[in-house]
Amino acid sequence: MVDALGTIDLADPDSYVDGVPFAWFERLRHEHPVVWHPEPEPNAGFWAVTRYDDLTAVHMDWETFSSEIGAVGLEELDDEQLGIRKSMLETDPPRHTELRRICSKRFSARGVGVYEDWIREVARAVLDRALEPNEPFDFVAEISRELPIRFLCSIFTVPQKDAPQLISWGDKMIANQDPDLSAAVVDRVDTEAYRNFPFRSPVASDVFAYADRQRDQRLEEPADDVIQALVVAQSEGILDERAYHNYFALLMIAGNETTRHTISAGMLALMEHPEQLALLQAEPERIATAVEEILRWASPVMHFRRTATRDTELRGQTISAGDKVVTWYVSANRDEEIFPEPGRFDVTRSPNDHVTFGPGGPHFCLGAHLARLETKILFEELLPRLASVEPAGPVERIRSNFVNGIKRMPVRLRTH
Ligand code: HEM
C-alpha cells in the first residue's frame, strides 16, 4: 500500500478484478505522480510513474532506466533467473538491436500489409461462424480470441488445429495470477519449482518443446516464416538455445493475448457508448481513427518496468541506483494534460498519441502495425453486419496487476 494515500494498492491483483481503479491513478497523477510504492515480500517495492511525460522520459533514457534487470510484471529476478529468462524485452541496446533485427522486417507496416486480404478473409470466416446463432454467446471465445491466434498460426506456419493449444498455453502463462486460467497462481501457490520459466509458469516447458519440434521441422525443410528467421539466427550463433525458446514464447504470447483484449475492450466500449457505435456504422471511414481510441481505452498491458542504473531525479523525487521503476501506461493514457476529457470515449479523438504500445524508444511494440491492422479489419467487417448488440451477462476480467483483459463477455447480437 502507498502510505501517503492509505488505500491504494497497485500491486494487489485483486485491485483490478472489477476494472482498472482509474480513480486511484487520477489521484496519483495529481498528488503523487512519482511515488514509492511498497510491496509485499519478497519484493522490495517500486517507484510508480503515472504521468505521460514522466513515463516517456523513462522509456527514452534506457541508459539510466535499464530493461536488463527485468521489464515484465513486478516479479524481482535474481541473476540466475535473469540469465535464463531473458528475452529482447529484458535487453538494452546494442544487443537488443541485434535481437530485434531478427524479425523486425516481418512486423513492419509493409511486412504485415501483405497479409491484409488474408486477415480480412479470416475475419469474415470468424464472423460468419460466430454470428450465425442469434442467442447470447461469449464474444471473447467466439470472436476476439480467434483472429489473433489464427494470424499467429499463419506467420508461424503451424497448423490451425494447434490454435487451441497455443491459446491455452498463452493464457496460463500470462494470466498467472488468475485461478480461473492457471493452476500455478503466483501469489497463492508455491511456484518455486518454475522460477526459471517465463512468468514462473510450468507450461513454459511445453511451449519450449513445441518450439523445438518446429525448429527440427524447419531444419529438415526450411519455411518462409518467423520461426525460420529464429532458426537461422540460432544457426548463426545470434541466439543460443535459451534465447531461441524465450524469443519464441515472447512472440507467441505478445502476438495473441494483447490484441484479443483490445478487440474485446473495443466492443465493450462501443456497447457502452451506442452513439459512438452508430457514428462508426454511419461513417465507417472513421474506423482507423477509432482504433486509436480503442487502443487508448483498452490499454491491455497496464505497465512495464525498468531499473535505475544510477542515482537520478524524476519530478523532484530522488531515485537510487537499483530501484525498480514501474511505468503505468494505463494511467498515462488518461493523463488530462495530454488528453482533453480523458475519461470520455471519443472515436473521433485526434490527435491521439496514446502509449498503449509504449511511448517510443527501443522497445516500442514490435507488433503495433499488426495489432492495429487486425483490430481495424475486425471492426470494419463486424460493424456493417450489426443491427444491434447488447451485454447478455456480466463482463469477467482477468485477475492481474499486469494485463488488463476481459476473459468472458456474453453478448446478444442481431445482424442485418
Ligand atoms: C494491442 C496489442 C498489443 C499491445 C497493447 C502491445 C503492447 C506492447 C508494449 C506496451 C510493449 C513494450 C513497449 C515499451 O517497453 O516501451 C510491447 C513490446 C513488444 N510487443 Fe507488443 N503489444 C501488442 C501486440 C503485439 C503483437 C501483435 C506482437 C507480435 C508478435 C507484439 C510483439 C511485441 C514484442 C516482440 C515486444 C518487445 C519489443 C522490444 O523489446 O523491442 N505485440 N508491446
Boltz pocket constraint, residues with backbone or C-beta under 6 A from the ligand:
constraints:
  - pocket:
      binder: B
      contacts: [[A, 59], [A, 88], [A, 89], [A, 90], [A, 100], [A, 250], [A, 251], [A, 252], [A, 254], [A, 255], [A, 256], [A, 258], [A, 259], [A, 262], [A, 299], [A, 300], [A, 301], [A, 304], [A, 329], [A, 355], [A, 356], [A, 357], [A, 358], [A, 359], [A, 360], [A, 361], [A, 362], [A, 363], [A, 364], [A, 365], [A, 366], [A, 367], [A, 368], [A, 370], [A, 371]]
      max_distance: 6.0
